[in-house]
Amino acid sequence: MRNPPTRDARTQGGRAQPGRLLRPWHLLGLGWLLLFASGLSLSASAGNTMDATSDGGAVRDAGRPSSDAGLSSPSDGGERSPDGGSLTVAAPLPIPAIIEPPAPPLPPLARRSKSVRGKAGKSASAATEAQLEHQNPLQVAARRYAQLLLSRRFDEAFLMHEEAGGRRPNWASLRSATSSFLDAHGGPTAIEQSIALNIGAELTTFFFTARFSDGAELPLRVALDYWGHVSGAAVGSEIIPAMRQRYDRNDAYKTRTSLSLPFSGVWTASNATLGPGNGHYLNANQRFAIDFLLAEEGEPGKRKTSRPPGKQNTDYFSFGQDILAPADGVVVQAVDGIPDNTPGQVDVYYRLGNTVVLSFENGEFAYLCHLMSGSVRVRPGDRVQRGQVLAKCGNSGNSTAPHLHFQLTDAPLITYSTSLPAYFHNVKRNGSVANDVLPQSGDRLENVVSGRSERRASEKPRAGLGTGSAGKRRRHSG
């Protein structure tokens, strides 16, 4: 038997008791109210914790310090105050042109090469940059960095820094010093490149001077690693003066040693013409360096340096040719055992490659570089005679194709020396016999055969110093 029905305990006479029951529509209304209140709270919180900057609408979280505060820069060249407060916006300046220092007058016997001519629609400046991009890409990167920094394009300049190894300039200090100078003197009218120095195998340092319409000058130093990343930079009056004097101090130098060409047969000079289009020229310790290579005459105005397909060192005419002593001297350094590169590649760590350095005992030293691995026939302390076979032409070091890098310096260590002009005697240049020849790019050169006996390729190598097997190759240094 079922119990009789009873009234709900929460009702009395069918009437709801106030405050005792919430219907579903009451809950729905309450939920909307809470959601609306929450939205208002979030909006107020965002207004207190976010601060909008004036650098193109970018927004930075003020409650969380940025890891690159003071390092990153707005795209419009704006400056962030040190205390993180208001910003002073400065518009980018026009990119200044790169100008070159005046080239020294060439001696009468040094033929001037043809001026650089760009393709249709390109200026001579663009053609020069294209030539440098091929010969010395680091120089192009340094010039671009200088232009970006001195035109307030700080965000683009910052992207060129090397960050993987943690080596980069003190960006906050560099940017502040540059901005202060630009604020006081306006934008530079031009940037003059003064010098470049190779420091070991890792860094190349370039020096510039920014010139302003009011007569002011701002020196700039830029150091790049092998891949073109900026590893160091600085501005200041202490940078340039000593380096500028060091840069051109040997321009009027006359070679003391009577030099013969360091090879047999007819070779072609490259990267030798004095001027900024030459990748060696703006480097103090390579200013008068010459690249020699064997080239065959093809179509009119064209020369080829290899036989097809040109993908192996043995395809190149220069590879394996004997390299001779240009004069009597003493071996002060001999490096061997560095592998030859595959054409198109370079050795990042041993820029000179296999090398023989000779002292002529009069303050002049000859560098013969990029030699074939295992071919060096001399050791430090050996006395050599003019025409003696020293090694074979190779493709080691900072070399993309077999050739001989030759230069004179005023010290035995190239890092701490400056290049000297190398005048050759009793040579045939482009078919004419001449003395005091300073080779220029494109010159076809050979020694004039005289009655004096010269050691040639048939000379037997010294015992124990032949090419040998790969397992017996040595690296000598002194």
C-alpha positions, 0 to 999 in steps of 0.5 A: 500500500503506497503512502499518501501524497504529501506537500513539498517541504519547500512549499506552503500552500503552493507558494514558493518561499523566498530565498529558498529555491533558484530556478534554471533561468535564474542560474542562467542569468547569474552565469551571464552576469559573472561572465560579464564581470570577468571580462571587465576585470581582464580588460582592466588587468591588461591595461595595467600590465601592457604598455604600448610603444611608439615603434610602429605599434609594437607592444611589449609585456611590461610585467616580463623583462625582455631578454634583448631590452636595449638590443633590439631596435624599432624598424623606424630607427627609434631609440629606447630610453635607458629607464624603459620610459618614453621613446624618442623616434628618429627617422632613418637617414639616407644610406651613405655611399662607399668611397674609396681612398685615392689609388697611388700613382702607378709607375710607368712600367705598370700598365693600368687595367681597364676600368670596371664596366657594369652591365647595362642598367647598372652603375660602375659602383654596382659593378665594383660591388659585384666584383668584390662579392666574388673576390672578397665577400667579407668586404662587401658584408663589412661595407653593408654593415657600416652603411646600415649602422650609420643610416640608423637602420639598427634593426637590419644591422643587428641581424648581421651579428654572430650570436651562436658563439656569443661573440657580438659587439656591445650593441647598447653602447655601440648604438648609443654612441652612433646615435649621439654622433648622428644627432650632433652632426646629421647623416654622413655624406660618404663612408671611406674604407681605409684598411682591412686586416686578417687576424689569424684564421677567424676574423677579418677587421675592416676600418672605415671613416664616415665623413659629414657635411660639417667636416666631422669624421667618425671612425668605425671598425667592423670585425667579421668571422669567415661566414660574414657575421659581425663579431665586433664593432666600435666607433671612436677617434682612437680607431683609424689614425695609426691604421691609416698611416700603416695602410699606404706607407709602402705605396712608393716602396721599390723592391730591393730583391731582384725577383724572377717569376716563381714559375716556368712558362706563361702564367696570367696575373689576377687580383693584382691591379691596384684599386678597390676592385681588387679583393687584396688591395684594401687589406694591409697585409695583402695589398700588393699580393698577386694570384698567378694561374695558368690559362689558355687563350680561347675565343678572343678576349676569353681565357680558360683555366681548366678543361671540362668539366672543371670539377676536380683539381686535376682539371685545372692547368695550374694544379701540380705545376712546379713553384720556384724560388724567385731569388736566393734566400732562406726558408723561414716557414714551411707548412705542408699536409693541409688537404687540397680543397675540392674546387669551389670550396675553401678551408676556413681554418688554414687560409694560406694553405700549404705555404713556403715563406722565404727571407731574402735577408734584407727585410723582405719576405716572400709568401708562396701559398695554396701549395699542393698537399704533400709537395713541399720540398724544403724545411725551415733553415734551408738555403735555396737558390733562384729557380729551385723547385719549392713545391707544386701549385695546389688548391689548399687554404682560402682558395676555390681553384688551383692557383699561386698566391704570391706576395712580399711582406716586411715581416715573417708573420703575415698577420703582423706585417704589411705587403710590399710591391713586388717588381720582377726583373728580366721578364716578358709581359704580354710578349714584350721584354721589360724590367721593374714589372709590377704585374697587373690583372690580366698580364701574361708573364714569363721569365726570359730564359738567360744563359744562367743555369736555373733549376727546373722541374727535372731537378730531383727533390731532396731525400725524404722531402718528396711528395710521398704517400698521404700517410707520410705527409708532414706539416712543418712550421718555423 
